[in-house]
Amino acid sequence: MKLSVKSDYAARAILALARSQPGIPRKVEELAAEQNIPANYLVQILIELKTRGLVASQRGKVGGYTLAKPPSQITLADVLEAIHGHVFDTPAIDDPNCPGELRDAWRRLREKVVEAAREIDFQTLVEEGQRRAGMYYI
């Protein structure tokens, strides 16, 4: 399974917003520079995330993007589904020419991947990042 750069950028944007002060909008240019994402591409991604209810936008001079709900309520599965529609998909699942036992194996794999992606929320990722930042090596 290979995920797109778009899904990586979407996850980075959500993580950056999760690390931000709640309720304070972040400008696209600021997020793009911080995450090393082309600003024009990030705008398109944020629009998709907004459509799925993961981010909210605010217009005006102090406008920008914020999370639409707490980071603990946004999972990696939510982000991947917003960008791709499915966390994991293969045409073989619906292909009548694919052997039934193999289709069942693909379904089981999809269930496990989705389950794992649903267990990863962005509040946990923020906390893991804070713990790592607090560590220092001798």
N, CA, C and O atoms as a MOPAC input file, in Angstrom:
PM7 MOZYME 1SCF
protein

 N      0.84900 1    -1.17000 1     0.00000 1
 C      0.00000 1     0.00000 1     0.00000 1
 C      0.89100 1     1.22800 1     0.00000 1
 O      1.79700 1     1.35600 1     0.82300 1
 N      0.62500 1     2.12200 1    -0.92600 1
 C      1.40600 1     3.33700 1    -1.02500 1
 C      0.45800 1     4.52800 1    -0.93400 1
 O     -0.45500 1     4.66300 1    -1.74900 1
 N      0.67400 1     5.38400 1     0.05300 1
 C     -0.15500 1     6.57100 1     0.20000 1
 C      0.45600 1     7.71900 1    -0.59500 1
 O      1.66100 1     7.75400 1    -0.84300 1
 N     -0.38200 1     8.63300 1    -0.97800 1
 C      0.06400 1     9.75800 1    -1.79500 1
 C      0.70600 1    10.85000 1    -0.94300 1
 O      0.53700 1    10.89200 1     0.27500 1
 N      1.43600 1    11.72000 1    -1.60700 1
 C      2.00400 1    12.90100 1    -0.95700 1
 C      0.87200 1    13.76700 1    -0.41700 1
 O      1.00700 1    14.40200 1     0.62900 1
 N     -0.22500 1    13.78400 1    -1.13000 1
 C     -1.38400 1    14.58600 1    -0.71600 1
 C     -1.87800 1    14.15600 1     0.67000 1
 O     -2.21200 1    15.00200 1     1.50000 1
 N     -1.92400 1    12.85100 1     0.91900 1
 C     -2.36800 1    12.37400 1     2.23300 1
 C     -1.36000 1    12.75500 1     3.31600 1
 O     -1.75300 1    13.08600 1     4.43500 1
 N     -0.08500 1    12.71200 1     2.99900 1
 C      0.95000 1    13.13600 1     3.94200 1
 C      0.80700 1    14.61900 1     4.25100 1
 O      0.85900 1    15.01900 1     5.41400 1
 N      0.62700 1    15.43100 1     3.22400 1
 C      0.46400 1    16.87500 1     3.42400 1
 C     -0.78800 1    17.18100 1     4.24600 1
 O     -0.76900 1    18.06800 1     5.09800 1
 N     -1.86500 1    16.45600 1     3.99500 1
 C     -3.09700 1    16.66600 1     4.75300 1
 C     -2.87800 1    16.34000 1     6.23300 1
 O     -3.32300 1    17.08100 1     7.10900 1
 N     -2.19700 1    15.23900 1     6.50200 1
 C     -1.91600 1    14.85800 1     7.88700 1
 C     -0.99600 1    15.88700 1     8.55100 1
 O     -1.18400 1    16.21700 1     9.72200 1
 N     -0.00700 1    16.39300 1     7.81400 1
 C      0.87700 1    17.43300 1     8.36100 1
 C      0.10300 1    18.69300 1     8.69900 1
 O      0.33600 1    19.31000 1     9.73800 1
 N     -0.81600 1    19.07700 1     7.82800 1
 C     -1.61000 1    20.28200 1     8.06900 1
 C     -2.48300 1    20.12000 1     9.31100 1
 O     -2.56700 1    21.03200 1    10.13500 1
 N     -3.13000 1    18.97000 1     9.44800 1
 C     -3.96900 1    18.71400 1    10.62600 1
 C     -3.10500 1    18.71300 1    11.89000 1
 O     -3.50600 1    19.27600 1    12.90900 1
 N     -1.93700 1    18.09200 1    11.83600 1
 C     -1.05100 1    18.06000 1    12.99900 1
 C     -0.59300 1    19.47200 1    13.36900 1
 O     -0.55500 1    19.82100 1    14.54900 1
 N     -0.24800 1    20.28000 1    12.37400 1
 C      0.17200 1    21.65700 1    12.65500 1
 C     -0.96100 1    22.44800 1    13.29700 1
 O     -0.72900 1    23.21500 1    14.23100 1
 N     -2.17700 1    22.27000 1    12.80800 1
 C     -3.32600 1    22.95900 1    13.40800 1
 C     -3.61000 1    22.42400 1    14.81200 1
 O     -4.01800 1    23.18300 1    15.69100 1
 N     -3.39800 1    21.13200 1    15.02800 1
 C     -3.60000 1    20.54100 1    16.35500 1
 C     -2.59000 1    21.08500 1    17.35700 1
 O     -2.89300 1    21.20600 1    18.54400 1
 N     -1.40000 1    21.40900 1    16.88700 1
 C     -0.36100 1    21.96500 1    17.76100 1
 C     -0.57100 1    23.45700 1    18.03600 1
 O      0.03000 1    24.01700 1    18.95200 1
 N     -1.41200 1    24.07800 1    17.25100 1
 C     -1.64800 1    25.51800 1    17.36600 1
 C     -2.57800 1    25.83100 1    18.53600 1
 O     -3.25600 1    24.95600 1    19.07500 1
 N     -2.58400 1    27.09400 1    18.90300 1
 C     -3.47600 1    27.54100 1    19.96100 1
 C     -4.91800 1    27.39700 1    19.47400 1
 O     -5.25700 1    27.91700 1    18.41200 1
 N     -5.77400 1    26.70000 1    20.23100 1
 C     -7.15400 1    26.47000 1    19.79700 1
 C     -7.89500 1    27.78800 1    19.51600 1
 O     -7.79500 1    28.75600 1    20.27000 1
 N     -8.63300 1    27.78600 1    18.41600 1
 C     -9.45200 1    28.94300 1    18.07500 1
 C     -8.72700 1    30.08600 1    17.38300 1
 O     -9.36900 1    31.03400 1    16.92900 1
 N     -7.40900 1    30.01700 1    17.29400 1
 C     -6.63000 1    31.06700 1    16.62900 1
 C     -6.33500 1    30.59600 1    15.20500 1
 O     -5.57700 1    29.64400 1    15.02100 1
 N     -6.92200 1    31.25000 1    14.19000 1
 C     -6.71400 1    30.81100 1    12.80800 1
 C     -5.25500 1    30.93400 1    12.37000 1
 O     -4.54400 1    31.86400 1    12.75000 1
 N     -4.83800 1    29.96900 1    11.56100 1
 C     -3.48700 1    29.96500 1    10.98000 1
 C     -3.59700 1    30.25900 1     9.49500 1
 O     -4.45200 1    29.69600 1     8.81300 1
 N     -2.75800 1    31.11700 1     8.99800 1
 C     -2.74000 1    31.46900 1     7.57700 1
 C     -2.12200 1    30.33000 1     6.76200 1
 O     -1.21800 1    29.63100 1     7.22100 1
 N     -2.63300 1    30.16700 1     5.54900 1
 C     -2.15400 1    29.11100 1     4.65800 1
 C     -0.66200 1    29.26100 1     4.40900 1
 O      0.07900 1    28.28000 1     4.46500 1
 N     -0.22000 1    30.47700 1     4.13700 1
 C      1.19400 1    30.71300 1     3.83400 1
 C      2.09000 1    30.31200 1     5.01000 1
 O      3.17200 1    29.75500 1     4.82200 1
 N      1.62700 1    30.60000 1     6.19800 1
 C      2.36600 1    30.25200 1     7.40900 1
 C      2.46400 1    28.73300 1     7.56800 1
 O      3.54200 1    28.19400 1     7.82000 1
 N      1.32200 1    28.04900 1     7.41600 1
 C      1.30500 1    26.58700 1     7.51200 1
 C      2.16900 1    25.95500 1     6.42800 1
 O      2.92100 1    25.01500 1     6.68200 1
 N      2.04700 1    26.49000 1     5.21600 1
 C      2.79000 1    25.93900 1     4.08100 1
 C      4.29400 1    26.04800 1     4.31700 1
 O      5.03300 1    25.09100 1     4.08600 1
 N      4.74100 1    27.20200 1     4.77200 1
 C      6.17400 1    27.40100 1     5.01800 1
 C      6.65800 1    26.50200 1     6.15800 1
 O      7.72100 1    25.88800 1     6.07100 1
 N      5.87400 1    26.43700 1     7.20800 1
 C      6.23300 1    25.62700 1     8.37900 1
 C      6.33600 1    24.14200 1     8.03800 1
 O      7.21800 1    23.44700 1     8.54200 1
 N      5.44000 1    23.66100 1     7.18600 1
 C      5.37900 1    22.23100 1     6.85700 1
 C      6.06200 1    21.88900 1     5.53100 1
 O      6.07400 1    20.73000 1     5.11500 1
 N      6.62600 1    22.89400 1     4.87500 1
 C      7.31000 1    22.70700 1     3.59600 1
 C      6.37000 1    22.08300 1     2.54500 1
 O      6.69800 1    21.09500 1     1.88900 1
 N      5.18600 1    22.71000 1     2.41900 1
 C      4.16400 1    22.27900 1     1.47800 1
 C      3.89500 1    23.45300 1     0.53500 1
 O      3.76600 1    24.58200 1     1.00900 1
 N      3.80800 1    23.23600 1    -0.76600 1
 C      3.45800 1    24.33500 1    -1.67100 1
 C      2.10600 1    24.95300 1    -1.26800 1
 O      1.11700 1    24.23700 1    -1.11400 1
 N      2.07200 1    26.26500 1    -1.10200 1
 C      0.87800 1    26.95100 1    -0.59400 1
 C     -0.35600 1    26.70800 1    -1.47000 1
 O     -1.44900 1    26.48400 1    -0.94900 1
 N     -0.19200 1    26.74900 1    -2.78400 1
 C     -1.34300 1    26.54000 1    -3.67300 1
 C     -1.92700 1    25.13800 1    -3.51400 1
 O     -3.14300 1    24.95500 1    -3.57300 1
 N     -1.07100 1    24.17000 1    -3.31600 1
 C     -1.51200 1    22.79400 1    -3.11600 1
 C     -2.18000 1    22.65000 1    -1.74500 1
 O     -3.18500 1    21.95200 1    -1.60900 1
 N     -1.62300 1    23.30500 1    -0.74600 1
 C     -2.18800 1    23.24300 1     0.60000 1
 C     -3.59900 1    23.81700 1     0.62700 1
 O     -4.46700 1    23.28200 1     1.31600 1
 N     -3.83900 1    24.89200 1    -0.11000 1
 C     -5.18200 1    25.47500 1    -0.16600 1
 C     -6.18300 1    24.43200 1    -0.64900 1
 O     -7.25700 1    24.28800 1    -0.06600 1
 N     -5.84200 1    23.70900 1    -1.70400 1
 C     -6.73200 1    22.67400 1    -2.24000 1
 C     -7.00400 1    21.58400 1    -1.19400 1
 O     -8.13400 1    21.11800 1    -1.04300 1
 N     -5.95900 1    21.19300 1    -0.48600 1
 C     -6.09400 1    20.15700 1     0.54900 1
 C     -6.98400 1    20.65000 1     1.68100 1
 O     -7.86000 1    19.92300 1     2.14800 1
 N     -6.76200 1    21.88200 1     2.12000 1
 C     -7.56100 1    22.43900 1     3.21600 1
 C     -9.03600 1    22.56200 1     2.82500 1
 O     -9.91700 1    22.38200 1     3.66600 1
 N     -9.30400 1    22.86100 1     1.57500 1
 C    -10.69100 1    22.92200 1     1.10400 1
 C    -11.33800 1    21.53600 1     1.21500 1
 O    -12.48500 1    21.42400 1     1.64600 1
 N    -10.61900 1    20.49500 1     0.83400 1
 C    -11.14800 1    19.13400 1     0.96200 1
 C    -11.37600 1    18.77400 1     2.42800 1
 O    -12.38800 1    18.16200 1     2.77100 1
 N    -10.43600 1    19.15400 1     3.28700 1
 C    -10.57700 1    18.86500 1     4.71300 1
 C    -11.74100 1    19.64600 1     5.31900 1
 O    -12.42600 1    19.15900 1     6.21900 1
 N    -11.95400 1    20.84800 1     4.82200 1
 C    -13.08600 1    21.66500 1     5.29300 1
 C    -14.40600 1    21.02400 1     4.87700 1
 O    -15.35200 1    20.96600 1     5.66200 1
 N    -14.46200 1    20.54500 1     3.63700 1
 C    -15.67100 1    19.89200 1     3.13300 1
 C    -16.03800 1    18.69000 1     3.99100 1
 O    -17.21800 1    18.39300 1     4.17800 1
 N    -15.04100 1    18.00400 1     4.50600 1
 C    -15.27500 1    16.81900 1     5.35200 1
 C    -15.44300 1    17.16300 1     6.82900 1
 O    -15.58000 1    16.26500 1     7.66000 1
 N    -15.43600 1    18.45800 1     7.16600 1
 C    -15.69100 1    18.87900 1     8.53600 1
 C    -14.51000 1    18.73500 1     9.47800 1
 O    -14.69100 1    18.70700 1    10.69500 1
 N    -13.29900 1    18.64200 1     8.93300 1
 C    -12.12000 1    18.49900 1     9.78600 1
 C    -11.49100 1    19.84400 1    10.12600 1
 O    -10.93300 1    20.01000 1    11.21100 1
 N    -11.57400 1    20.79700 1     9.21900 1
 C    -11.06100 1    22.13600 1     9.47800 1
 C    -12.16500 1    23.15300 1     9.20900 1
 O    -13.14300 1    22.87100 1     8.51700 1
 N    -11.98200 1    24.32900 1     9.77000 1
 C    -12.89500 1    25.45000 1     9.54600 1
 C    -12.06200 1    26.62600 1     9.06300 1
 O    -10.87800 1    26.73800 1     9.38000 1
 N    -12.68900 1    27.49300 1     8.29800 1
 C    -11.96300 1    28.66700 1     7.81000 1
 C    -12.64300 1    29.93000 1     8.30800 1
 O    -13.84300 1    29.96700 1     8.58000 1
 N    -11.82300 1    30.95200 1     8.41300 1
 C    -12.31500 1    32.25900 1     8.82900 1
 C    -11.75600 1    33.28000 1     7.84700 1
 O    -10.55300 1    33.30200 1     7.58400 1
 N    -12.61300 1    34.10900 1     7.31600 1
 C    -12.18500 1    35.13300 1     6.35500 1
 C    -11.67700 1    36.36200 1     7.08200 1
 O    -11.87700 1    36.53600 1     8.28400 1
 N    -11.02100 1    37.19900 1     6.31600 1
 C    -10.61500 1    38.49700 1     6.83900 1
 C     -9.14000 1    38.58100 1     7.16400 1
 O     -8.37700 1    37.63300 1     6.97700 1
 N     -8.76600 1    39.74800 1     7.65600 1
 C     -7.36100 1    40.03700 1     7.94800 1
 C     -6.76300 1    39.06400 1     8.96300 1
 O     -5.60700 1    38.65900 1     8.84200 1
 N     -7.55200 1    38.70100 1     9.94900 1
 C     -7.06200 1    37.75700 1    10.96800 1
 C     -7.57100 1    36.34400 1    10.69600 1
 O     -7.57700 1    35.49100 1    11.58400 1
 N     -7.99500 1    36.11000 1     9.45700 1
 C     -8.55800 1    34.82100 1     9.08400 1
 C     -7.50000 1    33.75100 1     8.87200 1
 O     -6.29900 1    33.99000 1     8.99700 1
 N     -7.98500 1    32.58300 1     8.55100 1
 C     -7.12600 1    31.43800 1     8.31400 1
 C     -7.89900 1    30.16700 1     8.61400 1
 O     -9.12500 1    30.13000 1     8.50800 1
 N     -7.17400 1    29.13000 1     8.98900 1
 C     -7.77900 1    27.82400 1     9.24400 1
 C     -7.54000 1    27.38600 1    10.68800 1
 O     -6.49300 1    27.65400 1    11.27900 1
 N     -8.53400 1    26.71200 1    11.22700 1
 C     -8.45500 1    26.08300 1    12.54400 1
 C     -9.03900 1    24.67900 1    12.41300 1
 O     -9.65500 1    24.34500 1    11.40200 1
 N     -8.84200 1    23.87600 1    13.42600 1
 C     -9.50700 1    22.57300 1    13.45100 1
 C    -10.99600 1    22.80400 1    13.72000 1
 O    -11.36000 1    23.69500 1    14.48700 1
 N    -11.83700 1    22.01400 1    13.10000 1
 C    -13.27800 1    22.13400 1    13.28600 1
 C    -13.75900 1    21.39300 1    14.53500 1
 O    -14.88300 1    21.59400 1    14.99400 1
 N    -12.90000 1    20.54300 1    15.07000 1
 C    -13.23100 1    19.81300 1    16.29500 1
 C    -11.92900 1    19.51000 1    17.02300 1
 O    -10.85600 1    19.65500 1    16.43800 1
 N    -11.99300 1    19.09900 1    18.27100 1
 C    -10.76600 1    18.83700 1    19.02900 1
 C     -9.89900 1    17.77600 1    18.35100 1
 O    -10.41800 1    16.86100 1    17.71100 1
 N     -8.56900 1    17.90000 1    18.49400 1
 C     -7.66900 1    16.92700 1    17.86800 1
 C     -7.88800 1    15.49500 1    18.35100 1
 O     -7.56200 1    14.54600 1    17.63800 1
 N     -8.42900 1    15.33300 1    19.53800 1
 C     -8.70900 1    13.98500 1    20.04500 1
 C     -9.84600 1    13.32200 1    19.27800 1
 O    -10.02000 1    12.10600 1    19.35100 1
 N    -10.62400 1    14.12300 1    18.53900 1
 C    -11.74800 1    13.59000 1    17.77400 1
 C    -11.44000 1    13.46000 1    16.28100 1
 O    -12.32700 1    13.14200 1    15.48800 1
 N    -10.18800 1    13.70400 1    15.89900 1
 C     -9.78100 1    13.56600 1    14.50200 1
 C     -8.75100 1    12.45300 1    14.42000 1
 O     -7.70300 1    12.51600 1    15.06300 1
 N     -9.05300 1    11.43800 1    13.62700 1
 C     -8.13600 1    10.31300 1    13.48700 1
 C     -7.42500 1    10.36400 1    12.14200 1
 O     -7.82200 1    11.08500 1    11.22700 1
 N     -6.37200 1     9.58200 1    12.05700 1
 C     -5.66500 1     9.45600 1    10.78800 1
 C     -6.60200 1     8.89800 1     9.71400 1
 O     -6.48900 1     9.26100 1     8.54400 1
 N     -7.51600 1     8.02500 1    10.10600 1
 C     -8.50200 1     7.49700 1     9.16400 1
 C     -9.37800 1     8.61800 1     8.61200 1
 O     -9.69000 1     8.63000 1     7.42100 1
 N     -9.77700 1     9.56200 1     9.46800 1
 C    -10.59100 1    10.68900 1     9.01200 1
 C     -9.87400 1    11.47100 1     7.91400 1
 O    -10.47700 1    11.84000 1     6.90500 1
 N     -8.59500 1    11.71600 1     8.12000 1
 C     -7.80900 1    12.49000 1     7.15600 1
 C     -7.65700 1    11.71000 1     5.84500 1
 O     -7.85800 1    12.26300 1     4.76400 1
 N     -7.30800 1    10.44100 1     5.94500 1
 C     -7.13100 1     9.63200 1     4.74300 1
 C     -8.44000 1     9.49200 1     3.96300 1
 O     -8.44300 1     9.54200 1     2.73300 1
 N     -9.53800 1     9.31800 1     4.67700 1
 C    -10.83200 1     9.20500 1     4.01200 1
 C    -11.23500 1    10.52700 1     3.35800 1
 O    -11.86600 1    10.52900 1     2.30100 1
 N    -10.87500 1    11.64200 1     3.97800 1
 C    -11.17100 1    12.95100 1     3.39100 1
 C    -10.42500 1    13.14400 1     2.08200 1
 O    -10.94300 1    13.77100 1     1.15700 1
 N     -9.23000 1    12.61800 1     1.99700 1
 C     -8.39100 1    12.80100 1     0.81400 1
 C     -8.63400 1    11.72700 1    -0.24500 1
 O     -8.68500 1    12.03500 1    -1.43600 1
 N     -8.78200 1    10.48300 1     0.17300 1
 C     -8.86400 1     9.37200 1    -0.78200 1
 C    -10.21700 1     8.67700 1    -0.85000 1
 O    -10.47600 1     7.91600 1    -1.78300 1
 N    -11.06800 1     8.92400 1     0.11100 1
 C    -12.35200 1     8.22300 1     0.13700 1
 C    -12.29800 1     6.93300 1     0.93200 1
 O    -13.26300 1     6.58900 1     1.61300 1
 N    -11.18800 1     6.21400 1     0.85800 1
 C    -10.98900 1     4.97700 1     1.62200 1
 C     -9.57100 1     4.98400 1     2.16700 1
 O     -8.65100 1     5.50800 1     1.53900 1
 N     -9.40900 1     4.39900 1     3.33700 1
 C     -8.07300 1     4.25200 1     3.89200 1
 C     -7.30100 1     3.22200 1     3.07700 1
 O     -6.11400 1     3.38800 1     2.79600 1
 N     -7.99800 1     2.16600 1     2.70900 1
 C     -7.39000 1     1.08300 1     1.93200 1
 C     -8.45000 1     0.57600 1     0.96700 1
 O     -9.58900 1     0.32600 1     1.36100 1
 N     -8.08100 1     0.42800 1    -0.26700 1
 C     -9.02900 1    -0.09200 1    -1.24300 1
 C     -8.27400 1    -0.83100 1    -2.33200 1
 O     -7.14400 1    -0.48500 1    -2.67700 1
 N     -8.90800 1    -1.83300 1    -2.85400 1
 C     -8.37000 1    -2.56900 1    -3.99000 1
 C     -9.54600 1    -3.02700 1    -4.84100 1
 O    -10.56200 1    -3.47000 1    -4.30400 1
 N     -9.42300 1    -2.92800 1    -6.15100 1
 C    -10.51700 1    -3.38100 1    -7.01400 1
 C    -10.78500 1    -4.87500 1    -6.89100 1
 O    -11.86300 1    -5.34300 1    -7.25900 1
 N     -9.82300 1    -5.62300 1    -6.38100 1
 C     -9.98200 1    -7.07500 1    -6.26100 1
 C    -11.13700 1    -7.45100 1    -5.33600 1
 O    -11.73700 1    -8.51300 1    -5.50500 1
 N    -11.45800 1    -6.60200 1    -4.36700 1
 C    -12.53300 1    -6.91400 1    -3.41800 1
 C    -13.86500 1    -7.09600 1    -4.13900 1
 O    -14.68000 1    -7.92600 1    -3.73700 1
 N    -14.08600 1    -6.33200 1    -5.19300 1
 C    -15.34900 1    -6.40600 1    -5.92800 1
 C    -15.22500 1    -7.14600 1    -7.26000 1
 O    -16.17600 1    -7.18400 1    -8.04000 1
 N    -14.07500 1    -7.72300 1    -7.51700 1
 C    -13.83400 1    -8.40900 1    -8.78900 1
 C    -14.29400 1    -9.85800 1    -8.69500 1
 O    -13.70100 1   -10.64100 1    -7.95300 1
 N    -15.34500 1   -10.23400 1    -9.43500 1
 C    -15.83400 1   -11.61700 1    -9.36700 1
 C    -14.82400 1   -12.62700 1    -9.91800 1
 O    -14.94300 1   -13.82500 1    -9.66200 1
 N    -13.84500 1   -12.15600 1   -10.66200 1
 C    -12.81300 1   -13.05700 1   -11.19500 1
 C    -11.70300 1   -13.32600 1   -10.18900 1
 O    -10.89500 1   -14.23500 1   -10.38300 1
 N    -11.66000 1   -12.55500 1    -9.13400 1
 C    -10.66700 1   -12.77700 1    -8.07700 1
 C    -11.17000 1   -13.93400 1    -7.20500 1
 O    -12.33800 1   -13.94500 1    -6.81800 1
 N    -10.31700 1   -14.89300 1    -6.89600 1
 C    -10.75100 1   -16.01600 1    -6.04600 1
 C    -11.33500 1   -15.51200 1    -4.72700 1
 O    -10.81400 1   -14.57800 1    -4.11800 1
 N    -12.41200 1   -16.14100 1    -4.30500 1
 C    -13.12900 1   -15.73400 1    -3.09900 1
 C    -12.25600 1   -15.66200 1    -1.86300 1
 O    -12.38700 1   -14.74000 1    -1.05800 1
 N    -11.36800 1   -16.62900 1    -1.71000 1
 C    -10.50100 1   -16.62000 1    -0.51600 1
 C     -9.54500 1   -15.43300 1    -0.53500 1
 O     -9.18600 1   -14.91100 1     0.52000 1
 N     -9.13200 1   -15.00500 1    -1.72100 1
 C     -8.25500 1   -13.84700 1    -1.83500 1
 C     -9.03500 1   -12.55600 1    -1.57600 1
 O     -8.53400 1   -11.63800 1    -0.92700 1
 N    -10.27700 1   -12.49400 1    -2.09500 1
 C    -11.12600 1   -11.32600 1    -1.80300 1
 C    -11.35200 1   -11.20200 1    -0.30500 1
 O    -11.31700 1   -10.09900 1     0.24000 1
 N    -11.58400 1   -12.32500 1     0.36500 1
 C    -11.76300 1   -12.30700 1     1.82200 1
 C    -10.49700 1   -11.81900 1     2.51800 1
 O    -10.57400 1   -11.06600 1     3.48900 1
 N     -9.34700 1   -12.23900 1     2.03400 1
 C     -8.07800 1   -11.78900 1     2.61800 1
 C     -7.92200 1   -10.27700 1     2.44500 1
 O     -7.49900 1    -9.58700 1     3.37200 1
 N     -8.26500 1    -9.75800 1     1.24900 1
 C     -8.19100 1    -8.30900 1     1.01700 1
 C     -9.14300 1    -7.56500 1     1.95300 1
 O     -8.79200 1    -6.50300 1     2.46600 1
 N    -10.33200 1    -8.10000 1     2.18200 1
 C    -11.29800 1    -7.46900 1     3.10000 1
 C    -10.75000 1    -7.43800 1     4.52800 1
 O    -10.85500 1    -6.42600 1     5.22200 1
 N    -10.16700 1    -8.55700 1     4.95700 1
 C     -9.59500 1    -8.61200 1     6.31400 1
 C     -8.46300 1    -7.60100 1     6.46100 1
 O     -8.35700 1    -6.91800 1     7.47900 1
 N     -7.61800 1    -7.51300 1     5.43300 1
 C     -6.52300 1    -6.54800 1     5.47000 1
 C     -7.06600 1    -5.12100 1     5.54200 1
 O     -6.56800 1    -4.30300 1     6.31600 1
 N     -8.08100 1    -4.82400 1     4.74100 1
 C     -8.68900 1    -3.49100 1     4.77600 1
 C     -9.22900 1    -3.17800 1     6.16800 1
 O     -9.02500 1    -2.07700 1     6.67800 1
 N     -9.91300 1    -4.13500 1     6.78300 1
 C    -10.46400 1    -3.92500 1     8.12400 1
 C     -9.36800 1    -3.60800 1     9.13300 1
 O     -9.53000 1    -2.71800 1     9.96800 1
 N     -8.26200 1    -4.32500 1     9.06100 1
 C     -7.15500 1    -4.10500 1     9.99900 1
 C     -6.50100 1    -2.74100 1     9.78200 1
 O     -6.16700 1    -2.04900 1    10.74400 1
 N     -6.32100 1    -2.35700 1     8.52000 1
 C     -5.70400 1    -1.07100 1     8.22000 1
 C     -6.60500 1     0.06800 1     8.70700 1
 O     -6.12700 1     1.02000 1     9.32500 1
 N     -7.89000 1    -0.03000 1     8.43400 1
 C     -8.83600 1     0.99400 1     8.87500 1
 C     -8.86600 1     1.05300 1    10.39700 1
 O     -8.86200 1     2.13600 1    10.98200 1
 N     -8.89600 1    -0.10300 1    11.03000 1
 C     -8.90500 1    -0.16100 1    12.49700 1
 C     -7.66400 1     0.53600 1    13.07400 1
 O     -7.77200 1     1.31500 1    14.02200 1
 N     -6.50700 1     0.25600 1    12.50900 1
 C     -5.26800 1     0.88700 1    12.99200 1
 C     -5.30000 1     2.39500 1    12.77700 1
 O     -4.88800 1     3.15100 1    13.65600 1
 N     -5.78200 1     2.84000 1    11.62700 1
 C     -5.83900 1     4.27900 1    11.33700 1
 C     -6.83800 1     4.98300 1    12.24800 1
 O     -6.64400 1     6.15100 1    12.58500 1
 N     -7.89500 1     4.29700 1    12.64700 1
 C     -8.88800 1     4.89800 1    13.56100 1
 C     -8.35000 1     5.01100 1    14.99400 1
 O     -8.84700 1     5.81900 1    15.77900 1
 N     -7.35700 1     4.21800 1    15.33000 1
 C     -6.78400 1     4.25800 1    16.68000 1
 C     -5.78900 1     5.40300 1    16.85900 1
 O     -5.38600 1     5.69800 1    17.98500 1
 N     -5.39100 1     6.04600 1    15.77200 1
 C     -4.39700 1     7.12300 1    15.84400 1
 C     -5.12300 1     8.45900 1    15.75100 1
 O     -5.60700 1     8.84400 1    14.68700 1
 N     -5.19300 1     9.16100 1    16.88200 1
 C     -5.82300 1    10.48400 1    16.85500 1
 C     -4.74200 1    11.56100 1    16.98900 1
 O     -3.62800 1    11.29500 1    17.44000 1
 N     -5.09800 1    12.76400 1    16.58900 1
 C     -4.10300 1    13.82900 1    16.51600 1
 C     -3.73400 1    14.41200 1    17.87600 1
 O     -2.66400 1    15.00900 1    18.00600 1
 N     -4.57500 1    14.26200 1    18.88900 1
 C     -4.17700 1    14.68500 1    20.23000 1
 C     -3.03100 1    13.80800 1    20.72300 1
 O     -2.07400 1    14.30200 1    21.31800 1
 N     -3.13500 1    12.51900 1    20.47500 1
 C     -2.06700 1    11.59500 1    20.85800 1
 C     -0.77600 1    11.94200 1    20.12600 1
 O      0.30100 1    11.90200 1    20.72000 1
 N     -0.87400 1    12.28100 1    18.84300 1
 C      0.31800 1    12.65300 1    18.07800 1
 C      0.95000 1    13.93600 1    18.61800 1
 O      2.17400 1    14.04500 1    18.68500 1
 N      0.12700 1    14.89700 1    18.99900 1
 C      0.64600 1    16.13900 1    19.59500 1
 C      1.39800 1    15.81500 1    20.87800 1
 O      2.50100 1    16.31300 1    21.10200 1
 N      0.79900 1    14.98000 1    21.71700 1
 C      1.42800 1    14.61800 1    22.98900 1
 C      2.72900 1    13.85000 1    22.77400 1
 O      3.70200 1    14.06400 1    23.49700 1
 N      2.75000 1    12.96100 1    21.78800 1
 C      3.98500 1    12.23600 1    21.47300 1
 C      5.07600 1    13.20100 1    21.01800 1
 O      6.23700 1    13.05500 1    21.40000 1
 N      4.70800 1    14.16900 1    20.21600 1
 C      5.67000 1    15.18400 1    19.76600 1
 C      6.20300 1    16.00400 1    20.92300 1
 O      7.39100 1    16.32800 1    20.95200 1
 N      5.35500 1    16.34500 1    21.87300 1
 C      5.78700 1    17.09900 1    23.04400 1
 C      6.74500 1    16.28500 1    23.90100 1
 O      7.73200 1    16.81000 1    24.41600 1
 N      6.44600 1    14.99300 1    24.04900 1
 C      7.34700 1    14.12400 1    24.82300 1
 C      8.71200 1    14.03700 1    24.14900 1
 O      9.74700 1    14.10900 1    24.81200 1
 N      8.70600 1    13.88200 1    22.83700 1
 C      9.97700 1    13.80000 1    22.10800 1
 C     10.75900 1    15.09800 1    22.20700 1
 O     11.98300 1    15.07500 1    22.33900 1
 N     10.07200 1    16.22200 1    22.14500 1
 C     10.74000 1    17.51200 1    22.24900 1
 C     11.33800 1    17.71100 1    23.62900 1
 O     12.34200 1    18.40500 1    23.78700 1
 N     10.70600 1    17.08800 1    24.64100 1
 C     11.18900 1    17.20800 1    26.01100 1
 C     12.38100 1    16.30600 1    26.31400 1
 O     13.07800 1    16.50300 1    27.30900 1
 N     12.61200 1    15.31800 1    25.45200 1
 C     13.74100 1    14.41000 1    25.65400 1
 C     15.01700 1    15.06600 1    25.15000 1
 O     15.01900 1    15.80200 1    24.16400 1
 N     16.07600 1    14.78100 1    25.84300 1
 C     17.36500 1    15.22000 1    25.34100 1
 C     18.34500 1    14.07300 1    25.50300 1
 O     18.23100 1    13.24500 1    26.40600 1
 N     19.28400 1    14.05400 1    24.61900 1
 C     20.19300 1    12.91300 1    24.56700 1
 C     21.57900 1    13.31900 1    25.04400 1
 O     22.04100 1    14.43500 1    24.80500 1
 N     22.22500 1    12.38400 1    25.72400 1
 C     23.57900 1    12.62500 1    26.22600 1
 C     24.55600 1    11.89200 1    25.35300 1
 O     25.76300 1    11.95300 1    25.59000 1

